Amino acid sequence: MDWTNRRTRIRLLVVAIAVLALGVRLVALGARVAHQDEARVAYWAYRYMESGVYWYRPIVHGPFLTIVNSHVFALLGASDFSMRLVVALVGGALPLVALLFGDRLRDSETLALALVLAANPVLLYYSRFYRNDLLLAGFMLVAFGFFIRAYDHGRPFPLYLGVGFFALAFTTKENALVYPVTWLGALALLADRRLLMGTARSPAQALGNATRRARTGLRRWWLHLALAVVEFFAVFVFFYAPRGRAAEPEPTLGATLAEPTKLLALVGEAVLGSWHAFVEQWGSGSGDAYLDTAGALWSVLGAGAPVLLAFALVGFLVDRYTGERPRDVVAFTFFWGFASALGYPVIVDNPFPWEVIHVIVPLAVPAAVGLALVARVGLARLRSRDVSGPTLDRSTLAAVAAALVLVLAAGQVGVTAYDTSFASPQSADNELVQYAQSSSEMKPLLHDIRRIVRANDGTDVLFYGNDPDFDGDELHAPNPDSHLTPTAGDGWFERLPFAWYLEASAAETNSTDNATAVRQAVRTGERPPVVIAFGPTDTCSKEYDNASDIDQYMGGYERYEVQRFLFDSGCTISSTMVYVDESYLNSTANSAATRAPRPALSPS
């Protein structure tokens, strides 16, 4: 390896940035309590690992994480760390994508792109979060980079790599469909700019020139394009194909491999069946007012990516209006990100903070151009300053100003990244935290429950309550071969995030909505070591079963009050009371969960 070669040094620096990014993402990766969405999807990945049964359900999004994480759980065991590991690995490797744009960007811009992808607070936070959005945006950026390389070098291999990542993106989340739309829009804007800047005398002549180039390209690339289509559907069908006995009598992947005559039926189920399920679940679009949704999403951008947005605007404008000619890759990614910022408030059901990932990732390219520009200007002015005069000249002032901008930008990004991902990853004051994130530091309590489950025989956890649907033990699916599917309104959802931790601990659960049954259970020799019930709240006007119904019977139990959400909101009950038999806490008496004082309750 030629260490004096400029390209080699750039590649090594990008790799070093990626290694550092990965290290930061792995630090205390399992420390945060699982968000309810994380717990829900991780539960089904674990169920697939145990049962081997899978079929596409849009509410869980694409099959990629479910299938991949089932193998991770089988290899490493089920935990919050292993749950988030795949996303963290992809997020940590994302800076390497900068190398795909090396022919279109300056060296300084390539390094800046790696830094932006590594350090942006939103990308960091959601690289440590078990969701598909980071994977989707990252895979699409990789695919775009490989398509650029295939075009620039005229070789088919990058095309196949790009199509592979493009297909993987479609296995992550349904809004992969948005990406080709935004790409076509960006291409239309680039074509319009080419028409204005080109030598063609009229739009008709420009269109004729483009048509001739397209025909020439198709004659050369038609076989590779046809094979790329086959590759896309091969990846798509592999992931979306139903698996396991519960999918019968529909064709399944295992049955099809054994009986090739079922191949066509399998492809139809994987493609058309998945499409019908998607339309049924998500076809209605957003019901919220555009400005309300946009305001919620853009506020997350303002909190987690103000530096990136500012540099992206600077990079796009400077590249577009200075120099000999604007660069297509800078304009394309800016149009892509800008269209996403305007379009996502239309298509999303709810303004979840992770949606802005699809704005940030494409804007990282023009942001890198802007960041590198400030650094180059500062260095150029520093070299040209007049050191002989008694006063500061303009070059010195410009260099100082550039350095100040870079220091302030680095400070803002660093402080925000640390605060959002490490200091307060579960705080209601953190703009990146979604409402279904528990605000309680309940990990010590969860560790206690896991230890109790391992030591106990019989029922480990008893859930008490009915309205709003806290009961529903039949959906726990204790049979490893079962793959029952909860629906909205089933009590299983009110058990999140506990359902994930109890499933991963192989806990035996039961449930009742009868307070007398709880009294009888805790007074017998086989009393459950853990009882969980909703806590009382002032935010819900209707009556519902809660801990005040059973507290008088819970002598000998330690009380812990935890929040399933960031806070109580209406009848979305967050406050949850966890009762743990004191006899099981001898070795864990210093558990850091919030211990709730015994309330003065009248007998019921």
C-alpha positions, 0 to 999 in steps of 0.5 A: 500500500502506497502510504504517500498516495493522496487517495490512500490517505483519504480512504484510511481517514474515512475508515478511521472515522467509521471505526470511531463512529462504530465505537461510539454507537456500541458504547452502552448500546443496551443501557436505554430501556426499550421503546415500545416500538423496539419492544414490539418488533424485537418480540416478533423477531424472537418469536420467529426465532423460536417458531420459524413462522413468518409472514409480512405484517405492515404494522411491523414494517419490512421483514429485514430486521425480523429475519436478520435479528432472529439469527442475531438472537440465536447467536448472541441471545436476546437483549437490548444490546443484541436487538440494536446491534445490526442497526448500530453496525449499519450506522457505524459503517455509514461514513464509508459511503463517502468513498463511493462519491470520491470521483464526484467530490473533492478530498476535503468534501469526502472527509467532510461527508464521512464526518457528517454521517458519523456525527449528526445527532439524529443519525447517532441516536437512531443508529442506537435504536431498533428501527428500520429508518436508518437502514432504509436511508443508509441502504438507499444512499449506498445504492445511489453511490453505486449507481453513480459509480456504474455510470461514471466507470461504465462497469456493470458490477457497481450496478449489481451492488447498487440494485442489491442495496436498493432491494434490501432497502425495500425489505426494511420499510414501506416508504422505500417507495418514496425514494424512486419518486424523489429521485425521479423529481430530482432527475427532472430538475437536473434535466431542466437545468441541463436544458437551460445550460446546454447548447441545444437550440430548443427543448425539442433538440435537447429531448432528441439528444437525450433520447439518442443517448438513452437508446445507445445506453440501452443497447449496451446495458439491456442485458445487465438491466434485465439481470438487475431486475431479476436480482431485485425480485430475488432479494425481495421474494427471499425476504417477503416469502411466508415462512413456517407452518402457520402460513399454510395453506399459502406457499412458503419458502421451505415448501417451494424449495422442496417443490419447484412447481410452487415457485410462481405461487410463492412469488405472487404471495411475496409480491402481490400479497405483500402489496395488498397488505401494505395498501390495506394498512397504509393506503389512507395516508396522513390524517393530520393537517399538513402544517401541524405534521410539518411543524412537528417534523421540522422542529426535530430537524431544528433540534438535531440537525441545524448545523447540517441544514445550514451547511447543506444550504451553503454547499448547494448555493455555492456549488450552484452559483460559483465555479464553472458548472454545478455538480449533479451529485450536489444538486441531486442530493439537495433536491432529494432531501428538500423534497423529502422535507416537504413531502414527508408531512403529507405521507406519514401517519404521525410525525414521528421524529425518526422520519427526519432521517430521510431528510438528513441522509441525502442532505449530508452530501451538500452539507459536506460540500459546505463544511469543506468549503468553510475549512478550505477558505479558512486554510487558504486565508491563513496561508495568505495572511500578511504577517509583516503588518502591525494589524490584522489583515482581511485574510487573518480575520477571514481565517479566524471567522472560518475557524470560529464557525467550525468550532461552534459547529463542532461544539453544537453537534458534539454537545447535542449528540452527547446530550441526546444519545447518552446524557438524556436518551429517555427524557421528555426534554429530548426532541429526538425521543418519541412519546412511547419511550419509557422515561423510567430508569427501570433496568435494575428492576428488569434485571431483578425480574429476569433473575427471579424468572430463572429461579422461580417455578410456576407463574412468574408474572401476574398482570392485573387489570382489564380496562383499558385492555391490560388483560389478554394473556392469551396473546403472550403465545407461551407455546414456542410454535405459536405465532398469534398476531395481536391487533389494535385494542388487544391487551398485549400492546398495553404490556409493552415494553414488558412483553419483550423483556418477559419473552426474552426471559422465558417468563411464565405469565398469567392475567386477571381482572379480578382483584379478589383473584389477586388476593387469593393468589398472593396469599397462597403458597404459590404466590406470583413473585411479580405482579404488574398493574396500571397505576392511578392517574389524574389524566383519565376521567373514566374508571379503569382497573389499577393498582389501588384495587389490589394494593391492600393485598400486597403485603410482603411485596416491594412497590416500584412505580415506572412509566411505560411512556414519557408521561401520562396523557389522557387515558393512555396510561403510562404509570405502572406499578410493579410489585416484587415479592420481597423474599426474592430481593435479598441480593438486589435490595439496592435496585435503582428503580423508583420505589413507590411509597405505600399509598393510603388506600381504602379497602375495595 
